[in-house]
Amino acid sequence: MSLMSNKELKVSAQQTEDAVCLWNAVCEITERGNNAEIKRKKDGSFTVYEVKKKIVAV
């Protein structure tokens, strides 16, 4: 087991809160049976998309 430096362990409270919000959004979407996609915007923030995929037979 490798040891992490103090720098690697420091995560701001805002980053933790943002991660929890993203995870809650993903959980809500997947509970409805749809897929969730997370993308990073140009400003560095994240957006969660709800995607419903439909199988089409040709």
CHARMM-style PDB file with segment names, atoms N, HN, CA, C and O in Angstrom:
ATOM      1  N   MET     1       0.848  -1.170   0.000  1.00  0.00      PROA
ATOM      2  CA  MET     1       0.000   0.000   0.000  1.00  0.00      PROA
ATOM      3  C   MET     1       0.897   1.238   0.000  1.00  0.00      PROA
ATOM      4  O   MET     1       1.759   1.393   0.865  1.00  0.00      PROA
ATOM      5  N   SER     2       0.682   2.108  -0.975  1.00  0.00      PROA
ATOM      6  HN  SER     2      -0.018   1.982  -1.677  1.00  0.00      PROA
ATOM      7  CA  SER     2       1.515   3.302  -1.059  1.00  0.00      PROA
ATOM      8  C   SER     2       0.916   4.418  -0.212  1.00  0.00      PROA
ATOM      9  O   SER     2      -0.294   4.482   0.002  1.00  0.00      PROA
ATOM     10  N   LEU     3       1.782   5.282   0.256  1.00  0.00      PROA
ATOM     11  HN  LEU     3       2.766   5.230   0.082  1.00  0.00      PROA
ATOM     12  CA  LEU     3       1.333   6.410   1.060  1.00  0.00      PROA
ATOM     13  C   LEU     3       1.093   7.613   0.166  1.00  0.00      PROA
ATOM     14  O   LEU     3       1.877   7.890  -0.742  1.00  0.00      PROA
ATOM     15  N   MET     4       0.007   8.326   0.429  1.00  0.00      PROA
ATOM     16  HN  MET     4      -0.629   8.101   1.167  1.00  0.00      PROA
ATOM     17  CA  MET     4      -0.306   9.527  -0.339  1.00  0.00      PROA
ATOM     18  C   MET     4       0.275  10.733   0.380  1.00  0.00      PROA
ATOM     19  O   MET     4       0.344  10.770   1.609  1.00  0.00      PROA
ATOM     20  N   SER     5       0.681  11.697  -0.389  1.00  0.00      PROA
ATOM     21  HN  SER     5       0.625  11.667  -1.387  1.00  0.00      PROA
ATOM     22  CA  SER     5       1.197  12.918   0.228  1.00  0.00      PROA
ATOM     23  C   SER     5       0.029  13.764   0.729  1.00  0.00      PROA
ATOM     24  O   SER     5      -1.113  13.563   0.317  1.00  0.00      PROA
ATOM     25  N   ASN     6       0.317  14.696   1.606  1.00  0.00      PROA
ATOM     26  HN  ASN     6       1.245  14.860   1.941  1.00  0.00      PROA
ATOM     27  CA  ASN     6      -0.726  15.581   2.131  1.00  0.00      PROA
ATOM     28  C   ASN     6      -1.398  16.364   1.011  1.00  0.00      PROA
ATOM     29  O   ASN     6      -2.596  16.639   1.075  1.00  0.00      PROA
ATOM     30  N   LYS     7      -0.639  16.719  -0.005  1.00  0.00      PROA
ATOM     31  HN  LYS     7       0.335  16.495  -0.057  1.00  0.00      PROA
ATOM     32  CA  LYS     7      -1.196  17.478  -1.124  1.00  0.00      PROA
ATOM     33  C   LYS     7      -2.281  16.676  -1.838  1.00  0.00      PROA
ATOM     34  O   LYS     7      -3.307  17.231  -2.231  1.00  0.00      PROA
ATOM     35  N   GLU     8      -2.059  15.373  -2.007  1.00  0.00      PROA
ATOM     36  HN  GLU     8      -1.225  14.921  -1.687  1.00  0.00      PROA
ATOM     37  CA  GLU     8      -3.029  14.528  -2.686  1.00  0.00      PROA
ATOM     38  C   GLU     8      -4.279  14.304  -1.850  1.00  0.00      PROA
ATOM     39  O   GLU     8      -5.353  14.068  -2.403  1.00  0.00      PROA
ATOM     40  N   LEU     9      -4.161  14.373  -0.537  1.00  0.00      PROA
ATOM     41  HN  LEU     9      -3.288  14.565  -0.088  1.00  0.00      PROA
ATOM     42  CA  LEU     9      -5.296  14.114   0.341  1.00  0.00      PROA
ATOM     43  C   LEU     9      -6.202  15.325   0.520  1.00  0.00      PROA
ATOM     44  O   LEU     9      -7.361  15.176   0.906  1.00  0.00      PROA
ATOM     45  N   LYS    10      -5.689  16.521   0.244  1.00  0.00      PROA
ATOM     46  HN  LYS    10      -4.747  16.642  -0.069  1.00  0.00      PROA
ATOM     47  CA  LYS    10      -6.471  17.729   0.473  1.00  0.00      PROA
ATOM     48  C   LYS    10      -7.491  17.915  -0.643  1.00  0.00      PROA
ATOM     49  O   LYS    10      -7.133  18.100  -1.806  1.00  0.00      PROA
ATOM     50  N   VAL    11      -8.751  17.864  -0.274  1.00  0.00      PROA
ATOM     51  HN  VAL    11      -9.042  17.714   0.671  1.00  0.00      PROA
ATOM     52  CA  VAL    11      -9.851  18.104  -1.193  1.00  0.00      PROA
ATOM     53  C   VAL    11     -10.734  19.137  -0.521  1.00  0.00      PROA
ATOM     54  O   VAL    11     -11.094  19.001   0.648  1.00  0.00      PROA
ATOM     55  N   SER    12     -11.077  20.163  -1.268  1.00  0.00      PROA
ATOM     56  HN  SER    12     -10.785  20.273  -2.219  1.00  0.00      PROA
ATOM     57  CA  SER    12     -11.865  21.223  -0.662  1.00  0.00      PROA
ATOM     58  C   SER    12     -13.282  20.739  -0.365  1.00  0.00      PROA
ATOM     59  O   SER    12     -13.768  19.781  -0.965  1.00  0.00      PROA
ATOM     60  N   ALA    13     -13.917  21.410   0.556  1.00  0.00      PROA
ATOM     61  HN  ALA    13     -13.522  22.189   1.043  1.00  0.00      PROA
ATOM     62  CA  ALA    13     -15.297  21.067   0.918  1.00  0.00      PROA
ATOM     63  C   ALA    13     -16.220  21.267  -0.276  1.00  0.00      PROA
ATOM     64  O   ALA    13     -17.172  20.507  -0.453  1.00  0.00      PROA
ATOM     65  N   GLN    14     -15.952  22.278  -1.096  1.00  0.00      PROA
ATOM     66  HN  GLN    14     -15.179  22.896  -0.952  1.00  0.00      PROA
ATOM     67  CA  GLN    14     -16.783  22.537  -2.273  1.00  0.00      PROA
ATOM     68  C   GLN    14     -16.654  21.402  -3.288  1.00  0.00      PROA
ATOM     69  O   GLN    14     -17.652  20.996  -3.883  1.00  0.00      PROA
ATOM     70  N   GLN    15     -15.452  20.887  -3.494  1.00  0.00      PROA
ATOM     71  HN  GLN    15     -14.641  21.217  -3.011  1.00  0.00      PROA
ATOM     72  CA  GLN    15     -15.260  19.780  -4.421  1.00  0.00      PROA
ATOM     73  C   GLN    15     -16.009  18.543  -3.944  1.00  0.00      PROA
ATOM     74  O   GLN    15     -16.610  17.827  -4.746  1.00  0.00      PROA
ATOM     75  N   THR    16     -15.974  18.296  -2.656  1.00  0.00      PROA
ATOM     76  HN  THR    16     -15.486  18.877  -2.005  1.00  0.00      PROA
ATOM     77  CA  THR    16     -16.681  17.150  -2.093  1.00  0.00      PROA
ATOM     78  C   THR    16     -18.181  17.315  -2.259  1.00  0.00      PROA
ATOM     79  O   THR    16     -18.877  16.365  -2.618  1.00  0.00      PROA
ATOM     80  N   GLU    17     -18.683  18.512  -1.999  1.00  0.00      PROA
ATOM     81  HN  GLU    17     -18.118  19.284  -1.707  1.00  0.00      PROA
ATOM     82  CA  GLU    17     -20.115  18.783  -2.146  1.00  0.00      PROA
ATOM     83  C   GLU    17     -20.545  18.635  -3.601  1.00  0.00      PROA
ATOM     84  O   GLU    17     -21.608  18.081  -3.879  1.00  0.00      PROA
ATOM     85  N   ASP    18     -19.725  19.126  -4.534  1.00  0.00      PROA
ATOM     86  HN  ASP    18     -18.861  19.576  -4.308  1.00  0.00      PROA
ATOM     87  CA  ASP    18     -20.036  19.003  -5.955  1.00  0.00      PROA
ATOM     88  C   ASP    18     -20.077  17.541  -6.385  1.00  0.00      PROA
ATOM     89  O   ASP    18     -20.952  17.138  -7.151  1.00  0.00      PROA
ATOM     90  N   ALA    19     -19.128  16.748  -5.890  1.00  0.00      PROA
ATOM     91  HN  ALA    19     -18.417  17.075  -5.268  1.00  0.00      PROA
ATOM     92  CA  ALA    19     -19.078  15.328  -6.232  1.00  0.00      PROA
ATOM     93  C   ALA    19     -20.316  14.597  -5.709  1.00  0.00      PROA
ATOM     94  O   ALA    19     -20.855  13.728  -6.394  1.00  0.00      PROA
ATOM     95  N   VAL    20     -20.762  14.938  -4.524  1.00  0.00      PROA
ATOM     96  HN  VAL    20     -20.324  15.644  -3.968  1.00  0.00      PROA
ATOM     97  CA  VAL    20     -21.960  14.315  -3.949  1.00  0.00      PROA
ATOM     98  C   VAL    20     -23.194  14.692  -4.768  1.00  0.00      PROA
ATOM     99  O   VAL    20     -24.056  13.847  -5.008  1.00  0.00      PROA
ATOM    100  N   CYS    21     -23.285  15.942  -5.195  1.00  0.00      PROA
ATOM    101  HN  CYS    21     -22.585  16.628  -5.000  1.00  0.00      PROA
ATOM    102  CA  CYS    21     -24.419  16.383  -6.026  1.00  0.00      PROA
ATOM    103  C   CYS    21     -24.437  15.656  -7.364  1.00  0.00      PROA
ATOM    104  O   CYS    21     -25.496  15.237  -7.831  1.00  0.00      PROA
ATOM    105  N   LEU    22     -23.270  15.505  -7.980  1.00  0.00      PROA
ATOM    106  HN  LEU    22     -22.410  15.845  -7.601  1.00  0.00      PROA
ATOM    107  CA  LEU    22     -23.188  14.769  -9.245  1.00  0.00      PROA
ATOM    108  C   LEU    22     -23.628  13.330  -9.053  1.00  0.00      PROA
ATOM    109  O   LEU    22     -24.402  12.799  -9.849  1.00  0.00      PROA
ATOM    110  N   TRP    23     -23.135  12.700  -7.996  1.00  0.00      PROA
ATOM    111  HN  TRP    23     -22.506  13.132  -7.349  1.00  0.00      PROA
ATOM    112  CA  TRP    23     -23.477  11.298  -7.750  1.00  0.00      PROA
ATOM    113  C   TRP    23     -24.977  11.140  -7.483  1.00  0.00      PROA
ATOM    114  O   TRP    23     -25.582  10.179  -7.959  1.00  0.00      PROA
ATOM    115  N   ASN    24     -25.583  12.056  -6.737  1.00  0.00      PROA
ATOM    116  HN  ASN    24     -25.091  12.837  -6.351  1.00  0.00      PROA
ATOM    117  CA  ASN    24     -27.023  11.994  -6.475  1.00  0.00      PROA
ATOM    118  C   ASN    24     -27.818  12.121  -7.767  1.00  0.00      PROA
ATOM    119  O   ASN    24     -28.815  11.425  -7.954  1.00  0.00      PROA
ATOM    120  N   ALA    25     -27.381  13.010  -8.662  1.00  0.00      PROA
ATOM    121  HN  ALA    25     -26.570  13.575  -8.510  1.00  0.00      PROA
ATOM    122  CA  ALA    25     -28.070  13.176  -9.949  1.00  0.00      PROA
ATOM    123  C   ALA    25     -27.972  11.893 -10.772  1.00  0.00      PROA
ATOM    124  O   ALA    25     -28.957  11.463 -11.372  1.00  0.00      PROA
ATOM    125  N   VAL    26     -26.796  11.286 -10.801  1.00  0.00      PROA
ATOM    126  HN  VAL    26     -25.996  11.635 -10.313  1.00  0.00      PROA
ATOM    127  CA  VAL    26     -26.610  10.032 -11.540  1.00  0.00      PROA
ATOM    128  C   VAL    26     -27.495   8.940 -10.955  1.00  0.00      PROA
ATOM    129  O   VAL    26     -28.118   8.187 -11.703  1.00  0.00      PROA
ATOM    130  N   CYS    27     -27.559   8.842  -9.641  1.00  0.00      PROA
ATOM    131  HN  CYS    27     -27.052   9.454  -9.033  1.00  0.00      PROA
ATOM    132  CA  CYS    27     -28.390   7.822  -8.992  1.00  0.00      PROA
ATOM    133  C   CYS    27     -29.867   8.011  -9.315  1.00  0.00      PROA
ATOM    134  O   CYS    27     -30.564   7.037  -9.596  1.00  0.00      PROA
ATOM    135  N   GLU    28     -30.349   9.236  -9.280  1.00  0.00      PROA
ATOM    136  HN  GLU    28     -29.782  10.028  -9.051  1.00  0.00      PROA
ATOM    137  CA  GLU    28     -31.757   9.508  -9.595  1.00  0.00      PROA
ATOM    138  C   GLU    28     -32.088   9.129 -11.034  1.00  0.00      PROA
ATOM    139  O   GLU    28     -33.142   8.551 -11.298  1.00  0.00      PROA
ATOM    140  N   ILE    29     -31.201   9.449 -11.953  1.00  0.00      PROA
ATOM    141  HN  ILE    29     -30.345   9.918 -11.739  1.00  0.00      PROA
ATOM    142  CA  ILE    29     -31.436   9.149 -13.367  1.00  0.00      PROA
ATOM    143  C   ILE    29     -31.434   7.642 -13.599  1.00  0.00      PROA
ATOM    144  O   ILE    29     -32.317   7.120 -14.280  1.00  0.00      PROA
ATOM    145  N   THR    30     -30.459   6.942 -13.043  1.00  0.00      PROA
ATOM    146  HN  THR    30     -29.742   7.366 -12.489  1.00  0.00      PROA
ATOM    147  CA  THR    30     -30.376   5.498 -13.272  1.00  0.00      PROA
ATOM    148  C   THR    30     -31.499   4.737 -12.578  1.00  0.00      PROA
ATOM    149  O   THR    30     -31.878   3.657 -13.034  1.00  0.00      PROA
ATOM    150  N   GLU    31     -32.039   5.271 -11.491  1.00  0.00      PROA
ATOM    151  HN  GLU    31     -31.731   6.148 -11.120  1.00  0.00      PROA
ATOM    152  CA  GLU    31     -33.185   4.626 -10.842  1.00  0.00      PROA
ATOM    153  C   GLU    31     -34.420   4.661 -11.739  1.00  0.00      PROA
ATOM    154  O   GLU    31     -35.293   3.801 -11.629  1.00  0.00      PROA
ATOM    155  N   ARG    32     -34.493   5.656 -12.627  1.00  0.00      PROA
ATOM    156  HN  ARG    32     -33.784   6.355 -12.715  1.00  0.00      PROA
ATOM    157  CA  ARG    32     -35.608   5.733 -13.576  1.00  0.00      PROA
ATOM    158  C   ARG    32     -35.394   4.819 -14.775  1.00  0.00      PROA
ATOM    159  O   ARG    32     -36.277   4.687 -15.622  1.00  0.00      PROA
ATOM    160  N   GLY    33     -34.223   4.186 -14.850  1.00  0.00      PROA
ATOM    161  HN  GLY    33     -33.505   4.293 -14.162  1.00  0.00      PROA
ATOM    162  CA  GLY    33     -33.951   3.256 -15.940  1.00  0.00      PROA
ATOM    163  C   GLY    33     -33.251   3.880 -17.124  1.00  0.00      PROA
ATOM    164  O   GLY    33     -33.089   3.224 -18.152  1.00  0.00      PROA
ATOM    165  N   ASN    34     -32.832   5.121 -17.014  1.00  0.00      PROA
ATOM    166  HN  ASN    34     -32.964   5.654 -16.179  1.00  0.00      PROA
ATOM    167  CA  ASN    34     -32.140   5.795 -18.102  1.00  0.00      PROA
ATOM    168  C   ASN    34     -30.645   5.843 -17.828  1.00  0.00      PROA
ATOM    169  O   ASN    34     -30.198   5.534 -16.723  1.00  0.00      PROA
ATOM    170  N   ASN    35     -29.883   6.226 -18.823  1.00  0.00      PROA
ATOM    171  HN  ASN    35     -30.246   6.478 -19.720  1.00  0.00      PROA
ATOM    172  CA  ASN    35     -28.439   6.366 -18.682  1.00  0.00      PROA
ATOM    173  C   ASN    35     -28.092   7.802 -18.328  1.00  0.00      PROA
ATOM    174  O   ASN    35     -28.814   8.733 -18.687  1.00  0.00      PROA
ATOM    175  N   ALA    36     -27.000   7.974 -17.634  1.00  0.00      PROA
ATOM    176  HN  ALA    36     -26.413   7.218 -17.342  1.00  0.00      PROA
ATOM    177  CA  ALA    36     -26.520   9.306 -17.281  1.00  0.00      PROA
ATOM    178  C   ALA    36     -25.150   9.514 -17.912  1.00  0.00      PROA
ATOM    179  O   ALA    36     -24.292   8.632 -17.873  1.00  0.00      PROA
ATOM    180  N   GLU    37     -24.959  10.692 -18.493  1.00  0.00      PROA
ATOM    181  HN  GLU    37     -25.655  11.408 -18.525  1.00  0.00      PROA
ATOM    182  CA  GLU    37     -23.670  11.066 -19.051  1.00  0.00      PROA
ATOM    183  C   GLU    37     -23.189  12.313 -18.328  1.00  0.00      PROA
ATOM    184  O   GLU    37     -23.960  13.246 -18.102  1.00  0.00      PROA
ATOM    185  N   ILE    38     -21.924  12.327 -17.970  1.00  0.00      PROA
ATOM    186  HN  ILE    38     -21.298  11.569 -18.153  1.00  0.00      PROA
ATOM    187  CA  ILE    38     -21.344  13.491 -17.300  1.00  0.00      PROA
ATOM    188  C   ILE    38     -20.304  14.077 -18.233  1.00  0.00      PROA
ATOM    189  O   ILE    38     -19.415  13.375 -18.715  1.00  0.00      PROA
ATOM    190  N   LYS    39     -20.425  15.377 -18.481  1.00  0.00      PROA
ATOM    191  HN  LYS    39     -21.147  15.947 -18.089  1.00  0.00      PROA
ATOM    192  CA  LYS    39     -19.475  16.056 -19.355  1.00  0.00      PROA
ATOM    193  C   LYS    39     -18.944  17.294 -18.654  1.00  0.00      PROA
ATOM    194  O   LYS    39     -19.638  17.932 -17.862  1.00  0.00      PROA
ATOM    195  N   ARG    40     -17.692  17.617 -18.967  1.00  0.00      PROA
ATOM    196  HN  ARG    40     -17.128  17.098 -19.610  1.00  0.00      PROA
ATOM    197  CA  ARG    40     -17.070  18.808 -18.406  1.00  0.00      PROA
ATOM    198  C   ARG    40     -17.264  19.970 -19.382  1.00  0.00      PROA
ATOM    199  O   ARG    40     -17.006  19.839 -20.578  1.00  0.00      PROA
ATOM    200  N   LYS    41     -17.718  21.099 -18.857  1.00  0.00      PROA
ATOM    201  HN  LYS    41     -17.928  21.206 -17.885  1.00  0.00      PROA
ATOM    202  CA  LYS    41     -17.874  22.300 -19.667  1.00  0.00      PROA
ATOM    203  C   LYS    41     -16.528  22.992 -19.843  1.00  0.00      PROA
ATOM    204  O   LYS    41     -15.548  22.626 -19.193  1.00  0.00      PROA
ATOM    205  N   LYS    42     -16.481  23.978 -20.708  1.00  0.00      PROA
ATOM    206  HN  LYS    42     -17.277  24.276 -21.236  1.00  0.00      PROA
ATOM    207  CA  LYS    42     -15.239  24.718 -20.953  1.00  0.00      PROA
ATOM    208  C   LYS    42     -14.753  25.446 -19.708  1.00  0.00      PROA
ATOM    209  O   LYS    42     -13.552  25.653 -19.537  1.00  0.00      PROA
ATOM    210  N   ASP    43     -15.689  25.838 -18.832  1.00  0.00      PROA
ATOM    211  HN  ASP    43     -16.665  25.670 -18.971  1.00  0.00      PROA
ATOM    212  CA  ASP    43     -15.298  26.555 -17.613  1.00  0.00      PROA
ATOM    213  C   ASP    43     -14.840  25.624 -16.489  1.00  0.00      PROA
ATOM    214  O   ASP    43     -14.483  26.090 -15.407  1.00  0.00      PROA
ATOM    215  N   GLY    44     -14.848  24.309 -16.737  1.00  0.00      PROA
ATOM    216  HN  GLY    44     -15.138  23.930 -17.616  1.00  0.00      PROA
ATOM    217  CA  GLY    44     -14.379  23.347 -15.751  1.00  0.00      PROA
ATOM    218  C   GLY    44     -15.479  22.717 -14.916  1.00  0.00      PROA
ATOM    219  O   GLY    44     -15.222  21.752 -14.197  1.00  0.00      PROA
ATOM    220  N   SER    45     -16.697  23.237 -14.991  1.00  0.00      PROA
ATOM    221  HN  SER    45     -16.906  24.021 -15.576  1.00  0.00      PROA
ATOM    222  CA  SER    45     -17.802  22.647 -14.236  1.00  0.00      PROA
ATOM    223  C   SER    45     -18.343  21.425 -14.983  1.00  0.00      PROA
ATOM    224  O   SER    45     -18.017  21.204 -16.149  1.00  0.00      PROA
ATOM    225  N   PHE    46     -19.162  20.647 -14.304  1.00  0.00      PROA
ATOM    226  HN  PHE    46     -19.427  20.827 -13.356  1.00  0.00      PROA
ATOM    227  CA  PHE    46     -19.713  19.428 -14.877  1.00  0.00      PROA
ATOM    228  C   PHE    46     -21.205  19.583 -15.119  1.00  0.00      PROA
ATOM    229  O   PHE    46     -21.889  20.333 -14.422  1.00  0.00      PROA
ATOM    230  N   THR    47     -21.700  18.859 -16.124  1.00  0.00      PROA
ATOM    231  HN  THR    47     -21.145  18.250 -16.691  1.00  0.00      PROA
ATOM    232  CA  THR    47     -23.113  18.798 -16.421  1.00  0.00      PROA
ATOM    233  C   THR    47     -23.505  17.333 -16.521  1.00  0.00      PROA
ATOM    234  O   THR    47     -22.779  16.530 -17.106  1.00  0.00      PROA
ATOM    235  N   VAL    48     -24.657  16.984 -15.949  1.00  0.00      PROA
ATOM    236  HN  VAL    48     -25.247  17.637 -15.474  1.00  0.00      PROA
ATOM    237  CA  VAL    48     -25.166  15.616 -16.017  1.00  0.00      PROA
ATOM    238  C   VAL    48     -26.334  15.602 -16.990  1.00  0.00      PROA
ATOM    239  O   VAL    48     -27.285  16.370 -16.845  1.00  0.00      PROA
ATOM    240  N   TYR    49     -26.256  14.722 -17.983  1.00  0.00      PROA
ATOM    241  HN  TYR    49     -25.484  14.098 -18.101  1.00  0.00      PROA
ATOM    242  CA  TYR    49     -27.317  14.583 -18.979  1.00  0.00      PROA
ATOM    243  C   TYR    49     -28.048  13.270 -18.750  1.00  0.00      PROA
ATOM    244  O   TYR    49     -27.428  12.245 -18.465  1.00  0.00      PROA
ATOM    245  N   GLU    50     -29.367  13.307 -18.877  1.00  0.00      PROA
ATOM    246  HN  GLU    50     -29.870  14.139 -19.109  1.00  0.00      PROA
ATOM    247  CA  GLU    50     -30.167  12.100 -18.840  1.00  0.00      PROA
ATOM    248  C   GLU    50     -30.394  11.638 -20.264  1.00  0.00      PROA
ATOM    249  O   GLU    50     -30.892  12.393 -21.099  1.00  0.00      PROA
ATOM    250  N   VAL    51     -30.027  10.390 -20.539  1.00  0.00      PROA
ATOM    251  HN  VAL    51     -29.623   9.777 -19.860  1.00  0.00      PROA
ATOM    252  CA  VAL    51     -30.094   9.859 -21.899  1.00  0.00      PROA
ATOM    253  C   VAL    51     -30.978   8.626 -21.894  1.00  0.00      PROA
ATOM    254  O   VAL    51     -30.734   7.676 -21.150  1.00  0.00      PROA
ATOM    255  N   LYS    52     -32.003   8.648 -22.727  1.00  0.00      PROA
ATOM    256  HN  LYS    52     -32.201   9.419 -23.332  1.00  0.00      PROA
ATOM    257  CA  LYS    52     -32.853   7.476 -22.871  1.00  0.00      PROA
ATOM    258  C   LYS    52     -32.566   6.894 -24.246  1.00  0.00      PROA
ATOM    259  O   LYS    52     -32.792   7.543 -25.268  1.00  0.00      PROA
ATOM    260  N   LYS    53     -32.067   5.670 -24.261  1.00  0.00      PROA
ATOM    261  HN  LYS    53     -31.884   5.142 -23.432  1.00  0.00      PROA
ATOM    262  CA  LYS    53     -31.720   5.028 -25.521  1.00  0.00      PROA
ATOM    263  C   LYS    53     -32.805   4.044 -25.902  1.00  0.00      PROA
ATOM    264  O   LYS    53     -33.339   3.316 -25.065  1.00  0.00      PROA
ATOM    265  N   LYS    54     -33.114   4.041 -27.182  1.00  0.00      PROA
ATOM    266  HN  LYS    54     -32.680   4.632 -27.862  1.00  0.00      PROA
ATOM    267  CA  LYS    54     -34.161   3.182 -27.678  1.00  0.00      PROA
ATOM    268  C   LYS    54     -33.571   2.249 -28.740  1.00  0.00      PROA
ATOM    269  O   LYS    54     -32.848   2.702 -29.627  1.00  0.00      PROA
ATOM    270  N   ILE    55     -33.869   0.973 -28.654  1.00  0.00      PROA
ATOM    271  HN  ILE    55     -34.456   0.605 -27.933  1.00  0.00      PROA
ATOM    272  CA  ILE    55     -33.399   0.002 -29.636  1.00  0.00      PROA
ATOM    273  C   ILE    55     -34.384  -0.016 -30.791  1.00  0.00      PROA
ATOM    274  O   ILE    55     -35.585  -0.211 -30.606  1.00  0.00      PROA
ATOM    275  N   VAL    56     -33.852   0.189 -31.982  1.00  0.00      PROA
ATOM    276  HN  VAL    56     -32.876   0.347 -32.132  1.00  0.00      PROA
ATOM    277  CA  VAL    56     -34.688   0.195 -33.180  1.00  0.00      PROA
ATOM    278  C   VAL    56     -34.244  -0.948 -34.077  1.00  0.00      PROA
ATOM    279  O   VAL    56     -33.080  -1.029 -34.468  1.00  0.00      PROA
ATOM    280  N   ALA    57     -35.184  -1.833 -34.399  1.00  0.00      PROA
ATOM    281  HN  ALA    57     -36.130  -1.768 -34.081  1.00  0.00      PROA
ATOM    282  CA  ALA    57     -34.878  -2.960 -35.288  1.00  0.00      PROA
ATOM    283  C   ALA    57     -35.070  -2.499 -36.725  1.00  0.00      PROA
ATOM    284  O   ALA    57     -36.056  -1.837 -37.048  1.00  0.00      PROA
ATOM    285  N   VAL    58     -34.127  -2.850 -37.577  1.00  0.00      PROA
ATOM    286  HN  VAL    58     -33.326  -3.387 -37.315  1.00  0.00      PROA
ATOM    287  CA  VAL    58     -34.209  -2.442 -38.979  1.00  0.00      PROA
ATOM    288  C   VAL    58     -34.459  -3.641 -39.844  1.00  0.00      PROA
ATOM    289  OT1 VAL    58     -34.562  -3.510 -41.064  1.00  0.00      PROA
TER     290      VAL     58
END
